Amino acid sequence: MLQAEEYLFFTEGLSTFGSNQVTINKPIYCISSSAIADYSTLQAISKKTGAKTINLLNTSPIDGIKKLSSENLKFLGIKEQADFSEIYPAIHTEVQDHIAITGLGKNNNLKQITLLFGYGNHATQEVKIDINYQENELDIHKIWAQKKIATLDVDYTENKERIEELGKQFGIVTRNTSLIVLETVEDYVRYAILPPTELLPAYHKLTKEQSFLREERMHDLLAQAETSVQELKKWWQTDFKAKKTYPQPSRIVEETFIAPEVHPINNAQAATSKMISSESRQMVLADDRSSKLEEIVLSDLEDPVSDQQHYSGSDVSDRTTAGAKITIPDIKNDNIYLQVLEKSANPYQTYLELRQAYLGTPTFYFDVANFFYRKGTKDKALLVLSSLADLQIENADLFKTIAYTLKQWEQYQYELYINKKILDWRPMDPQSHRDYALALLDNKQYQKAFDQLYSILTQSYSPEAAFRDDGIEEIIVMEMNNLLKLNQTHVNSNNISKQLIADLPVDIRVVINWNSNNTDIDLWVTDPHGEKCFYSNNSTAMGGRLSNDFTGGYGPEQFLLKRAVKGKYKVEVDFYNDNSLTLAGPTAVMAEIFTYYSSGKQERKIITLYLDQTKEQHVTIGTFDF
């Protein structure tokens, strides 16, 4: 790279698939005219390098040129620097009308300090200031804290915890805090702010009680995980004697049945509604059982996939492993913009022209990104996907879909970066920790991945989240044990409960995750004997096992089968209900399909798809052939 004395950086400052840290140790002048630009990041880059940021939204081009071609006087530090620590503002700070300089003194006998000012790194002016140690009406400590926060804020991502701590300690509003009204002791406990002296006894008592409840919830989750392992062991050791045929009601009856419309308010109601719906269905079928029962044969499992199903994936792909084959259907999308791209001599230029009409439509970007990926131009695919990340800053639902796509494309480094962002935004969700752990695993950071998975079982969540995600521990312990078995030499498990360790290889494992909260997606797996494993039939004669039904939150749901018999298995997802409000577009579902899971010949296939409740209720996402 050609070295220069100064650099002009034309950018929005938005970090999509990588860090926003710049390692060039020369002045970098950041210039942007975007309304969605991250000006804090641009200021950080320019300030660190002793340069400027030009915002052309509030600065004319002529004034911008003047700023670039002129240099203001800067504060360069204190001559008696050995007598002070933590001097703020930082060096290279431009001097406007006035400047306040603070620091922690080490020498109480010091009567005078010398401030250094100049241009670039050269001091051209010294200003001597007398020190007055008498009490001042100004809150000097708060001024110092404000200056320190301003300096730390230049690298906010790295320093946000320290910034929040300082803000709370000195009562300063920061980026991730705000002015709040503290009326009761409960308010102080909620926001972890020390109250006035008269409220301290009640504050400490309530804090201790809440700490006890948190520890109790942590213990309960770990105990539930240990119980899940014992249940999985018992299931795995059971010798299932499946029938060769499994009678089911005819498809005609199944397809013409209409479930009652339900609008659940919470998870408990959602679960009850599904149970009632299922029972009603069974009653309708039972009334006509004698005339409607028929035997399902293998050919019944080979239904064509509806043209309305919207897939985000690669071409039809078959993967064979020791007698097992996973088939993922590839559905051709007939959206007009894809037809235009297909016919274009310069697809990327055509995309740039088309996107003005689809700026706020996430599905457009996913479709186009997958178009380029299927064509083999992965650099263009990633570029389009990164543009999508610029649309809505800190939209976890949207970023989850981006992470699903990156995982499917095996772009694991970028997947890890995106999932870390989501974890920073939503640390209260166990799914955020799980997604990050699995991204670490994809990047072969085995110990970190294992520790992250285990941490899910040793954290305290709100009672609402604990109720919503009840049962997630069964999925977590399967993934912990799989990671441990396949990477024993890279993982130290000495610090975890031995009750969590179990060797549980299975022939089939399917896991679905989705990106929208308050959404109910169901996993269905139909075996060669015609028996469907789903929420109201979660244990099959062949030994199929389905995890807890998640009627809200982000899932996941898991299907396991220890021994697969010869034949075809169909995997479907059903869009049962959606109470979420999201700007990320239709609900995205990622399915991970495994053969010979937790054995020496494990294989995985991933598919990401959109489910639009207005178009489809259930979708076939793949088949197994054994």
PyMOL commands that set and color helices and strands:
alter all, ss='L'
color gray80, all
select helices_A, chain A and resi 39-48+61-69+81-83+140-170+185-190+197-237+251-256+267-287+289-292+298-301+336-343+347-358+362-374+378-389+396-408+412-425+430-442+446-456+463-468+472-486+488-490+498-500
alter helices_A, ss='H'
color red, helices_A
select strands_A, chain A and resi 7-10+28-32+53-55+74-78+84-88+93-94+102-105+112-119+122-130+247-249+293-295+310-312+317-321+324-328+506-514+519-526+532-533+545-546+557-561+568-578+587-597+603-611+618-625
alter strands_A, ss='S'
color yellow, strands_A
deselect
rebuild
show_as cartoon
